[in-house]
Amino acid sequence: MATTRIDRTRYPELDLIMWDRADRFVEPEAAFHLYETRWRFIDQKRLTEHEHALIERLAKEHGHGVMLTA
């Protein structure tokens, strides 16, 4: 199954937590890892419905339905 890379510019919080990366597109598994490991930097009040849906999809596909945020 081909994976579609994620355009960080469409997801404001993802874009912010990718402060140390220059690439615009990221593999879904890498995006999930970034959300998990940098969750403390996410402003959950600023998450758009679109980005929230992305996080839920990534957790389902790459975290087996679970996202560790601690």
C-alpha positions as CSV (number, residue, x, y, z in Angstrom):
1,M,0.0,0.0,0.0
2,A,1.4,3.4,-1.0
3,T,1.6,6.0,1.7
4,T,0.8,9.6,1.0
5,R,3.3,12.0,2.6
6,I,1.9,14.7,4.8
7,D,2.3,18.4,3.9
8,R,3.3,20.0,7.1
9,T,2.0,23.4,6.0
10,R,-1.6,22.1,6.1
11,Y,-1.3,21.3,9.8
12,P,-0.2,24.3,12.0
13,E,0.8,22.4,15.1
14,L,2.8,19.8,13.1
15,D,4.5,22.6,11.3
16,L,5.5,24.1,14.7
17,I,6.9,20.9,16.1
18,M,9.0,20.3,13.0
19,W,11.2,23.3,14.0
20,D,14.3,21.3,13.4
21,R,13.4,19.9,10.0
22,A,13.5,21.7,6.7
23,D,11.5,19.2,4.7
24,R,7.9,20.2,3.8
25,F,6.6,16.7,3.4
26,V,6.8,13.9,6.0
27,E,6.0,10.3,6.0
28,P,2.9,9.4,8.1
29,E,4.8,7.2,10.6
30,A,7.4,10.0,11.1
31,A,4.6,12.5,11.7
32,F,3.0,10.2,14.3
33,H,6.3,9.9,16.0
34,L,6.8,13.7,16.1
35,Y,3.3,14.2,17.5
36,E,4.0,11.6,20.2
37,T,7.4,12.7,21.2
38,R,6.7,16.4,21.1
39,W,3.2,16.4,22.4
40,R,4.1,18.7,25.2
41,F,4.7,21.5,22.7
42,I,1.3,21.1,21.0
43,D,-1.3,23.7,21.9
44,Q,-4.4,21.5,21.9
45,K,-6.7,24.5,21.9
46,R,-5.2,25.5,18.5
47,L,-5.7,22.1,16.9
48,T,-8.1,22.4,13.9
49,E,-10.7,19.7,13.3
50,H,-8.6,18.8,10.2
51,E,-5.4,18.3,12.2
52,H,-7.2,16.5,15.0
53,A,-8.6,14.1,12.4
54,L,-5.1,13.5,11.1
55,I,-3.8,12.7,14.6
56,E,-6.6,10.3,15.2
57,R,-5.9,8.6,11.9
58,L,-2.2,8.4,12.6
59,A,-2.8,6.9,16.0
60,K,-5.1,4.3,14.5
61,E,-2.7,3.4,11.7
62,H,0.7,3.7,13.5
63,G,-0.1,3.6,17.2
64,H,-2.7,0.7,17.0
65,G,-5.3,3.1,18.2
66,V,-3.2,4.6,21.1
67,M,-1.1,7.7,21.3
68,L,1.2,8.0,24.2
69,T,1.4,11.7,25.2
70,A,3.0,11.4,28.6
